[in-house]
Amino acid sequence: MNRTLLPFVFFLSFVVISSAQVSDTTQAAKDSVIRIVPIPEIGSVEPFGNTITIIPENEIVVREYRSLYDILAGKPGVFVRDLASAGQQNQLILNGIDGRNVSLMVDGIPYNDYYTGSYNLWMIPVDAIDKVELFTGADGIFYDGKSGGGAINIVTKNFNNNRAVTRLRYSQGISDYTHTDAMFAQNIMNGLNLSFALTHYGFGSNKESQSYSARFNNSNTDSWMFRTKLRYNVTNTLNLSFVYSYDRTWTGLHGGVDYSNSSSIYDGLKADVMNLESFEKQFNSHYTLTAAYFPFEDSAMSVSLSLYSFDRLREYRDEENRSVFRNKIYTKLNLASAGRGSKFQLFSHFLGIRFLGYADVKRVQSKDIITLGAKSELFTGSFFTITPFATMRDYQNQFSAYGGVEGTLTIHTSLQLFGGISQNLVHDSPNAAAHNASVFIYTERITETFSTLELGGRISSGNVFSGNITYRRTTEHDPVIFDTIPPASSFFDINYFYPDAFTFDALSAHAHIRWNDIHAEGTGTYIQQSSRLRYGHSITLYPEVTLNGSVYFQGLLAKGALELKIGVRGNFYSKQTGMRPDDQFGVWIPSTELSFGPSGTMDVFAIGKIGDAYVHIIWENITGTQYLLAPVYPMYDSNIRFGLSWEFLD
């Protein structure tokens, strides 16, 4: 760690000396409240790109969200396997690749779990988000050398306000669901701002007694999250920030409804669950110290260096003292991980060439991981741009490298064609072998490699119409598969390196039509999957067809005093056999319990803004459709949530 500090001290000394004569132009007016990004692109992992989807805060605030899963669901190529209970880690899939191979970052800092490779998005407070950067193109592998499915970067909010600003959000629903977020921010001296917030969400009550109340037995959750950011604008070209976040959760893991022995799987009073006794506790701490430097006021270059660390603990328990009906199993599993690292990023725009480079050096569980990446956009501003990129990763002397290129052809101001390809260049890995899941760790999944081909186009006509269509083929070589079927041993819970490749052909499209204040938009995804057998049965892991659409009014009423968004939305999912979570290890395994779907639902929603307050209400599944997205975790046949958020001064 001492060696990691040396480049930071050198870097900080350099930028302080370089900027000593620069005047401070970021001071806020005396009574203003300004949410700013003091250094351009701070927290972003890419200021340019052909396949990046930006989800800004002004889009997020007009959603009745519960978690980041709700914000991502419905985006082209994205499928969220919802477990219908707050706090449960849903499965995230991008173009057929699950969340183990989707890079998750917060302000550019890697967040993927060391053991499972994924991360529970319930643990990232949506109210802290300034924007979401979603990468689903051929360059998805660029961001950590393992993100074959794509990448997600969360850019958090920054404030510069001389008067105190407070934001409160409260939401509630059936089954004792509640979600509360309270945030405060204020400058404590010239250029120095402090913000902190506390978030709580709960589902059910009396979690550790036999009389707890939730939709199903043992589906309760209780979570607390704290976050704070201390940001100092040393000058208008130098910004320092320190971020600390902590969360702790308690979540009941009922293992799904017992399909064979329940008279009605959708009725919580009649449905028996698989496990009345298992639960998990999670404790996560994250620290990040960042220096961002903007040496030229013409936006030609910005550099940042971050030191970060994390400490995580997941405690899984299957105990004999929480239920009258005991399963005669006692399991105690602790999965602890700690990591320290530094990440350097450089953005530049010079002579029509945009360049992005990064270096991430970290030690996780006494293992060194080094990742380097560079990409450049050539012929910026012309009718044709080309963006080559390369990524190298070294894990415990196991070296891998990827290369690729993306291009955009502008036929007209309203029509663009784009494409890209990425390919594994070097891969040094051990022979495939079976392992017991109890000793399996995420970073040893080094047999997996990816190759990607992408083609697409986008069209627009002012504010009236916009749309895009994308075809992507992703091949996953030597994938690691979790299952309870031993290939050649007697292990019950195992993972193994699958000897063949899986190919996913994904076709996704999105369209948005606007007529005055009336909007209609929709997204469709088709995924053709490699055939798989389990117990001799052919299985379909994901729905081949997913459709999401909405029609709504969004505009001003009451002489501009009321800003209203109101409408209906619908979802459709084709037939699948699906995947279910293995609660003990926090991974997903294929299922042959039943086939379910096709299914469709319809929701009604309304979000109104009066002054600085938002009021939101949603009635999900108004048709009462009984459906599943995961076996056997029934979705609500009706669910109503409402709430209020309010941002105010002093």
C-alpha positions in Angstrom: 0.0 0.0 0.0 2.9 2.3 0.7 4.0 1.9 -2.9 0.5 2.8 -4.0 0.8 6.1 -2.1 4.0 7.3 -3.7 2.5 8.1 -7.2 -0.4 9.8 -5.4 1.9 12.1 -3.4 3.9 12.9 -6.5 0.7 13.6 -8.5 -0.8 15.8 -5.9 2.4 17.9 -5.4 2.6 18.4 -9.2 -1.0 19.6 -9.6 -0.8 21.9 -6.6 2.3 23.6 -7.9 0.9 23.8 -11.4 -2.3 25.4 -10.3 -1.1 27.7 -7.6 -1.5 30.8 -9.8 -5.0 30.0 -11.0 -7.9 31.9 -9.6 -11.0 30.2 -8.1 -14.0 30.6 -10.4 -16.2 27.9 -8.8 -17.4 29.8 -5.8 -21.2 29.8 -5.6 -23.3 32.9 -5.2 -24.2 33.8 -1.7 -27.7 32.3 -1.7 -27.5 29.8 -4.5 -27.9 26.1 -4.5 -25.8 24.6 -7.3 -25.3 20.9 -8.1 -22.1 20.9 -10.1 -19.4 18.7 -11.7 -16.4 20.9 -10.8 -14.0 19.1 -13.1 -15.4 17.9 -16.5 -15.9 14.1 -16.7 -15.1 13.6 -13.0 -16.5 10.2 -12.0 -17.1 9.3 -15.6 -15.3 6.4 -17.2 -15.8 7.7 -20.7 -16.8 11.1 -22.1 -17.3 9.7 -25.6 -18.5 6.4 -27.2 -20.8 5.0 -29.8 -22.8 2.6 -27.7 -23.0 4.4 -24.4 -26.5 5.0 -22.9 -26.8 7.9 -20.4 -29.5 7.8 -17.8 -29.5 11.3 -16.3 -30.9 12.4 -12.9 -33.8 14.3 -14.6 -34.9 10.9 -16.1 -34.5 9.1 -12.8 -36.6 11.5 -10.7 -39.7 10.9 -12.8 -39.5 7.1 -12.2 -41.2 5.4 -9.3 -38.1 3.3 -8.5 -37.3 1.0 -5.6 -33.7 0.3 -6.6 -31.2 0.6 -9.4 -32.6 -2.5 -10.9 -35.8 -0.5 -11.7 -33.7 2.2 -13.4 -31.9 -0.3 -15.7 -34.9 -2.5 -16.5 -36.4 -1.8 -19.9 -33.2 -0.5 -21.4 -32.3 -2.1 -24.8 -30.6 -5.5 -24.2 -31.2 -5.5 -20.4 -33.3 -8.1 -18.6 -33.7 -8.1 -14.8 -34.9 -11.4 -13.2 -36.9 -9.9 -10.4 -37.3 -12.0 -7.2 -40.3 -9.8 -6.1 -38.9 -9.0 -2.7 -37.0 -6.0 -1.5 -33.3 -6.6 -0.8 -33.0 -9.8 -2.7 -30.2 -9.8 -5.3 -32.0 -9.9 -8.6 -30.2 -11.3 -11.7 -29.0 -8.8 -14.2 -28.5 -9.9 -17.8 -27.0 -7.8 -20.7 -27.5 -9.3 -24.1 -27.5 -12.8 -22.7 -24.5 -12.4 -20.4 -25.3 -12.4 -16.7 -24.0 -10.0 -14.0 -20.9 -12.0 -13.2 -19.4 -10.6 -16.4 -20.9 -7.1 -16.2 -18.5 -4.6 -14.8 -20.1 -2.4 -12.1 -18.3 0.8 -11.1 -19.1 3.8 -8.8 -17.3 7.0 -10.0 -15.1 4.7 -12.0 -14.1 2.5 -9.0 -14.7 -1.3 -9.4 -17.5 -2.7 -7.2 -17.9 -6.3 -8.4 -18.0 -8.8 -5.5 -14.8 -10.9 -5.2 -16.7 -14.2 -4.7 -19.7 -14.1 -7.1 -18.5 -11.5 -9.6 -21.8 -9.6 -9.4 -23.2 -7.1 -6.9 -26.5 -6.5 -5.3 -27.8 -3.2 -6.8 -30.2 -2.7 -3.8 -27.0 -1.6 -2.0 -26.4 1.5 -4.2 -28.8 4.3 -3.2 -30.5 5.7 -6.3 -30.9 9.1 -4.6 -27.1 9.5 -4.7 -26.9 9.1 -8.5 -26.2 12.0 -10.8 -26.2 9.8 -13.9 -25.8 6.2 -15.0 -23.4 5.3 -17.8 -24.5 2.0 -19.5 -22.2 0.3 -21.9 -23.6 -2.6 -24.0 -21.4 -2.4 -27.1 -18.4 -4.3 -28.3 -16.2 -2.2 -26.1 -17.8 -3.6 -22.9 -14.8 -5.7 -22.3 -12.6 -2.6 -22.2 -13.6 -1.5 -18.6 -12.0 -4.3 -16.6 -10.9 -7.0 -19.0 -13.6 -9.4 -17.8 -16.8 -7.4 -18.6 -17.9 -9.4 -21.7 -21.5 -8.5 -21.1 -21.0 -4.8 -20.7 -20.4 -2.2 -18.0 -22.3 0.1 -15.7 -20.8 3.2 -14.1 -22.6 5.2 -11.4 -21.6 8.9 -11.3 -22.6 10.3 -7.9 -23.8 13.8 -7.1 -21.6 16.8 -6.3 -22.8 19.9 -4.5 -21.5 23.5 -4.1 -24.1 25.4 -2.0 -23.6 28.2 0.5 -27.1 27.7 1.9 -28.0 24.3 3.4 -30.0 22.0 1.1 -31.9 19.0 2.3 -33.6 16.3 0.4 -36.1 13.8 1.8 -37.7 10.9 0.0 -40.2 8.4 1.4 -42.0 5.6 -0.3 -44.2 2.8 0.9 -46.2 -0.2 -0.4 -47.9 -3.4 0.6 -46.3 -6.1 2.8 -44.8 -3.3 5.0 -42.5 -2.1 2.3 -40.9 1.2 3.1 -38.0 3.2 1.6 -36.6 6.4 3.2 -33.7 8.6 2.1 -32.5 11.8 3.9 -29.7 13.9 2.5 -28.0 17.1 3.6 -25.4 19.2 1.9 -23.7 22.6 2.5 -20.4 24.5 2.0 -18.6 24.6 5.3 -16.0 27.1 3.9 -15.1 28.6 0.6 -14.9 25.7 -1.9 -15.3 23.0 0.7 -18.6 21.1 0.7 -19.9 18.4 2.9 -22.8 16.1 2.0 -24.1 13.1 3.9 -27.2 10.9 3.7 -28.9 8.0 5.4 -31.1 5.4 3.6 -33.3 2.7 5.0 -35.5 0.2 3.3 -37.5 -2.5 4.8 -39.9 -5.3 3.9 -41.9 -7.2 6.4 -41.5 -6.9 10.2 -40.1 -8.7 13.3 -37.5 -10.4 11.2 -36.0 -12.7 13.9 -39.2 -13.9 15.4 -41.7 -16.6 14.3 -44.5 -13.9 14.0 -42.8 -11.8 11.3 -45.1 -10.4 8.6 -44.2 -10.3 4.9 -45.7 -11.5 1.6 -44.1 -14.9 2.1 -42.6 -16.4 5.3 -38.9 -15.6 5.7 -38.8 -12.9 2.9 -38.2 -10.0 5.2 -35.4 -7.5 4.8 -34.0 -4.6 6.8 -31.2 -2.4 5.4 -29.4 0.8 6.5 -27.0 2.7 4.2 -24.9 5.7 5.1 -22.9 7.8 2.6 -20.9 11.0 2.9 -18.7 13.1 0.5 -16.2 15.8 1.4 -15.2 17.7 -1.7 -12.8 20.6 -1.9 -12.3 22.8 -4.9 -8.7 23.9 -4.3 -8.9 26.0 -7.5 -11.1 25.9 -10.5 -8.7 23.3 -12.0 -8.0 21.1 -9.0 -10.6 19.1 -7.0 -10.1 16.8 -4.1 -12.8 14.5 -2.7 -13.2 11.9 0.0 -16.1 9.5 -0.1 -17.2 7.0 2.5 -20.2 4.6 2.3 -21.3 1.9 4.7 -24.3 -0.4 4.5 -25.6 -3.3 6.6 -28.5 -5.6 5.6 -30.5 -8.5 7.1 -32.4 -10.5 4.5 -34.5 -13.6 4.9 -33.7 -16.2 2.2 -36.8 -18.5 1.8 -35.4 -20.3 -1.2 -38.6 -19.9 -3.3 -42.1 -21.3 -3.0 -42.4 -25.1 -2.6 -44.1 -25.6 -6.0 -45.1 -29.3 -5.3 -46.6 -28.8 -1.9 -48.4 -25.4 -2.1 -52.0 -25.1 -2.9 -51.4 -21.7 -4.4 -48.0 -20.3 -5.0 -49.2 -16.7 -5.4 -51.1 -16.5 -2.0 -48.7 -15.9 0.9 -51.1 -17.5 3.3 -51.3 -20.7 1.3 -47.8 -21.0 -0.1 -45.1 -23.0 1.7 -41.5 -21.8 1.2 -38.5 -24.0 0.8 -36.6 -22.7 3.8 -38.0 -20.9 7.0 -34.6 -20.6 8.6 -31.9 -19.3 6.3 -30.9 -15.7 6.1 -27.9 -13.5 5.2 -26.3 -10.5 6.8 -24.0 -8.2 4.8 -21.7 -5.5 6.0 -19.9 -3.3 3.3 -17.5 -0.3 3.7 -16.1 1.6 0.8 -13.5 4.5 1.0 -12.3 6.6 -2.0 -9.9 9.5 -2.0 -9.7 11.3 -5.4 -7.7 14.1 -6.9 -8.9 15.5 -10.2 -6.9 17.9 -12.2 -8.0 20.0 -15.2 -4.8 21.7 -16.5 -6.3 23.5 -19.5 -9.5 25.6 -19.5 -10.3 24.6 -23.1 -11.4 21.1 -21.9 -8.4 19.5 -23.7 -7.4 17.3 -20.8 -8.4 16.0 -17.4 -6.6 13.6 -15.2 -7.6 11.9 -11.9 -6.1 9.6 -9.4 -8.1 7.6 -6.9 -7.0 5.6 -3.9 -9.8 3.2 -2.8 -10.4 0.4 -0.3 -13.3 -1.8 0.7 -14.1 -4.3 3.4 -17.0 -6.7 2.9 -18.6 -9.5 4.9 -21.4 -11.8 4.0 -22.7 -14.1 6.7 -25.0 -16.9 5.6 -26.9 -18.8 8.2 -29.3 -21.7 8.1 -30.2 -22.1 11.8 -32.4 -24.4 13.9 -33.9 -21.7 16.2 -36.0 -19.6 13.9 -38.9 -22.0 13.0 -41.1 -24.6 14.5 -40.7 -26.7 11.3 -37.0 -27.4 11.3 -35.0 -28.7 8.3 -32.3 -30.4 10.4 -29.7 -28.4 8.6 -27.2 -26.1 10.4 -25.0 -24.1 8.1 -22.7 -21.2 8.9 -20.7 -19.6 6.1 -18.7 -16.3 6.3 -17.4 -14.8 3.0 -15.1 -11.9 3.9 -13.1 -9.9 1.3 -11.0 -6.8 1.5 -9.2 -4.9 -1.1 -7.0 -1.8 -1.7 -6.1 -0.1 -4.9 -5.4 2.9 -7.0 -6.8 4.0 -10.3 -5.4 6.6 -12.7 -7.6 8.0 -15.6 -6.7 10.4 -18.4 -9.0 12.1 -20.9 -7.7 14.3 -23.7 -8.9 15.9 -26.9 -6.1 17.2 -29.1 -5.9 17.9 -32.8 -9.3 16.1 -33.4 -8.2 13.0 -31.5 -9.9 12.0 -28.3 -8.0 9.7 -26.0 -9.0 7.7 -22.9 -6.5 5.7 -20.8 -6.6 4.1 -17.3 -4.5 2.0 -15.0 -6.1 0.1 -12.1 -3.7 -1.6 -9.6 -5.3 -3.4 -6.7 -4.7 -6.2 -4.2 -7.8 -8.2 -3.2 -7.5 -11.0 -0.6 -3.6 -10.9 -0.9 -3.9 -11.3 -4.7 -2.6 -8.6 -7.1 -4.7 -7.6 -10.1 -3.5 -5.1 -12.7 -5.7 -3.8 -15.5 -4.7 -1.3 -18.2 -6.9 0.1 -20.9 -6.5 2.6 -23.7 -8.9 3.8 -26.5 -8.8 6.6 -29.0 -11.5 8.2 -31.2 -10.0 9.3 -34.5 -11.5 11.7 -37.1 -13.7 13.3 -34.4 -16.4 15.5 -36.0 -16.1 14.0 -39.4 -18.7 11.8 -41.2 -16.7 8.7 -40.2 -15.1 8.1 -36.8 -13.2 5.0 -35.7 -12.3 4.1 -32.2 -9.7 1.4 -31.5 -9.2 0.1 -28.0 -7.2 -2.4 -26.1 -7.3 -3.9 -22.5 -4.7 -5.9 -20.6 -5.2 -7.7 -17.3 -2.8 -9.6 -15.1 -4.1 -11.7 -12.3 -1.5 -13.6 -10.3 0.7 -13.9 -13.4 -2.2 -15.1 -15.5 -2.2 -12.6 -18.4 -5.0 -11.8 -20.8 -5.4 -9.1 -23.4 -8.3 -7.9 -25.6 -8.4 -5.7 -28.6 -11.2 -4.2 -30.7 -12.5 -1.3 -32.8 -15.7 0.6 -33.1 -16.8 2.9 -35.9 -19.6 5.3 -36.7 -20.8 6.4 -40.2 -22.9 9.5 -40.3 -25.0 9.3 -43.4 -27.2 12.3 -42.5 -27.6 14.4 -39.3 -30.6 12.2 -38.6 -29.1 8.8 -39.6 -26.0 7.0 -38.2 -24.7 3.5 -38.7 -22.3 1.9 -36.2 -20.5 -1.3 -35.6 -17.8 -2.9 -33.5 -15.8 -6.0 -32.8 -13.7 -7.2 -29.9 -11.6 -10.3 -29.6 -9.4 -12.0 -27.1 -5.8 -11.6 -28.2 -3.8 -13.3 -25.5 -5.1 -15.7 -22.8 -3.0 -17.7 -20.4 -5.1 -19.9 -18.2 -5.0 -23.3 -16.4 -6.8 -26.4 -17.6 -10.5 -26.6 -16.9 -11.4 -28.6 -13.8 -14.2 -29.2 -11.4 -14.3 -27.5 -8.0 -16.5 -27.5 -5.0 -18.4 -24.2 -4.7 -17.3 -23.8 -1.0 -13.7 -23.1 -2.1 -14.6 -21.3 -5.4 -13.7 -17.6 -5.7 -14.6 -15.2 -8.4 -11.2 -14.2 -9.6 -10.3 -17.8 -10.4 -12.8 -17.8 -13.2 -10.0 -17.1 -15.6 -10.8 -19.7 -18.2 -13.6 -17.4 -19.6 -12.9 -15.3 -22.7 -15.2 -13.4 -25.0 -15.6 -12.3 -28.6 -18.2 -9.8 -29.7 -19.6 -8.5 -33.0 -22.0 -5.6 -33.1 -23.9 -3.8 -35.9 -26.6 -1.2 -35.6 -28.1 2.1 -36.6 -29.9 5.1 -35.0 -32.3 7.6 -36.5 -33.9 10.8 -35.2 -36.2 13.6 -36.3 -35.8 16.5 -34.0 -37.9 16.0 -30.8 -40.6 14.0 -32.7 -38.9 10.7 -33.2 -35.8 8.8 -32.2 -34.9 5.1 -32.5 -32.1 2.6 -32.7 -31.7 -1.0 -33.5 -28.6 -3.2 -32.6 -27.5 -6.7 -33.4 -24.9 -8.2 -31.2 -23.3 -11.6 -31.2 -21.4 -12.6 -28.1 -19.4 -15.8 -27.7 -18.4 -16.9 -24.3 -15.5 -19.4 -24.4 -14.9 -21.9 -21.6 -17.6 -20.4 -19.3 -17.8 -21.3 -15.7 -21.2 -22.8 -14.9 -22.7 -23.2 -11.4 -25.0 -26.2 -11.0 -26.0 -28.9 -8.5 -25.3 -31.7 -11.1 -21.9 -33.2 -10.6 -20.1 -33.8 -13.9 -17.9 -36.6 -12.5 -18.0 -36.4 -8.8 -20.3 -36.5 -5.8 -20.3 -32.9 -4.9 -23.8 -31.5 -4.4 -23.0 -27.8 -4.8 -20.3 -27.4 -7.4 -19.1 -25.2 -10.2 -17.1 -26.4 -13.2 -15.4 -25.0 -16.3 -17.7 -25.9 -19.1 -15.7 -27.2 -22.1 -17.7 -25.7 -24.9 -18.6 -22.1 -25.9 -21.9 -20.4 -25.6 -23.2 -18.0 -28.2 -25.8 -15.4 -27.7 -27.4 -13.5 -30.7 -29.2 -10.5 -29.4 -31.3 -8.1 -31.4 -32.6 -5.0 -29.5 -34.5 -2.0 -30.6 -35.8 1.2 -29.0 -38.2 3.9 -30.3 -39.6 7.1 -28.8 -42.4 9.1 -30.5 -43.5 12.5 -29.2 -46.5 14.6 -30.2 -46.7 17.7 -28.1 -46.9 16.4 -24.5 -47.9 12.9 -25.4 -45.1 10.3 -25.5 -45.0 6.7 -26.7 -41.8 4.6 -26.3 -40.9 1.0 -26.3 -38.0 -1.4 -26.2 -37.8 -4.9 -27.5 -35.0 -7.6 -27.2 -34.7 -11.0 -28.9 -32.0 -13.4 -27.6 -31.2 -16.6 -29.4 -29.4 -18.8 -27.0 -27.2 -21.9 -27.3 -29.2 -25.0 -26.5 -28.4 -26.6 -23.1 -29.3 -29.8 -21.5 -30.0 -30.4 -17.8 -31.1 -33.9 -16.5 -31.6 -34.7 -20.2 -34.1 -31.8 -20.7 -33.5 -28.9 -23.0 -33.6 -25.6 -21.0 -34.1 -22.0 -22.0 -32.3 -19.8 -19.4 -33.7 -16.4 -20.4 -36.9 -15.4 -22.2 -36.1 -15.1 -25.9 -38.5 -12.1 -26.3 -38.8 -9.2 -23.9 -40.9 -6.2 -24.7 -41.4 -3.0 -22.6 -43.5 -0.1 -23.7 -45.3 3.0 -22.3 -47.7 5.7 -23.3 -47.8 8.8 -21.1 -48.4 12.5 -20.8 -45.6 14.7 -19.5 -46.1 18.4 -19.3 -47.1 21.5 -17.3 -50.6 22.0 -16.0 -52.3 24.6 -13.8 -50.5 27.5 -15.5 -47.2 25.9 -15.0 -47.6 25.2 -11.3 -47.9 21.4 -11.8 -45.4 19.3 -13.7 -47.1 16.0 -14.4 -46.1 12.6 -15.9 -49.0 10.1 -16.0 -49.5 7.1 -18.2 -49.5 3.3 -18.6 -46.8 0.9 -19.3 -46.6 -2.8 -20.2 -44.2 -5.7 -20.2 -44.1 -9.0 -22.0 -41.9 -12.1 -21.4 -41.8 -15.2 -23.6 -41.5 -18.8 -22.3 -38.5 -19.9 -20.3 -37.3 -22.4 -17.7 -35.1 -19.8 -16.1 -32.5 -19.7 -13.4 -32.9 -19.7 -9.6 -30.5 -18.4 -6.9 -28.4 -20.7 -4.8 -28.8 -18.8 -1.5 -25.8 -20.3 0.3 -23.2 -19.2 -2.2 -25.1 -16.2 -3.7 -24.9 -17.5 -7.3 -27.5 -18.5 -9.9 -28.1 -22.0 -11.3 -30.2 -23.4 -14.1 -33.7 -24.7 -13.3 -35.8 -27.6 -14.6 -38.5 -27.3 -12.0 -41.1 -25.9 -14.5 -41.5 -23.9 -17.6 -43.4 -20.6 -17.3 -44.6 -17.9 -19.6 -45.4 -16.3 -21.9 -46.8 -13.5 -19.6 -47.7 -9.9 -19.9 -48.5 -7.2 -17.4 -49.7 -3.6 -17.3 -49.0 -0.8 -14.8 -50.5 2.7 -14.2 -48.2 5.4 -12.8 -48.2 9.1 -12.0 -45.5 11.5 -10.9 -46.3 15.1 -10.2 -44.0 18.0 -9.2 -45.3 20.9 -7.3 -42.6 23.4 -6.4 -39.7 21.4 -5.2 -41.7 18.4 -4.2 -42.4 15.2 -6.2 -45.4 13.0 -5.5 -45.3 9.5 -7.1 -47.8 6.6 -7.2 -47.8 3.4 -9.2 -50.2 0.5 -9.5 -48.4 -2.5 -10.8 -50.0 -5.4 -12.6 -53.5 -3.9 -12.8 -54.8 -6.9 -14.7 -53.8 -9.3 -11.9 -51.7 -11.5 -14.1 -50.1 -14.4 -12.2 -46.5 -14.8 -13.5 -42.9 -15.6 -12.6 -39.6 -14.3 -13.7 -37.6 -16.8 -11.6 -38.6 -20.3 -10.4 -40.2 -20.3 -8.0 -40.5 -16.6 -6.9 -44.0 -15.4 -7.8 -44.4 -11.8 -8.8 -47.2 -9.7 -7.3 -50.6 -10.1 -8.9 -51.2 -6.5 -7.7 -48.9 -4.0 -6.0 -49.4 -0.3 -5.1 -46.6 2.0 -4.0 -46.7 5.7 -3.4 -44.4 8.3 -1.9 -43.0 11.8 -1.7 -39.6 13.4 -2.3 -38.8 17.0 -1.4 -35.7 19.1 -1.8 -35.6 22.4 0.0 -33.3 25.1 1.4 -32.4 25.6 5.1 
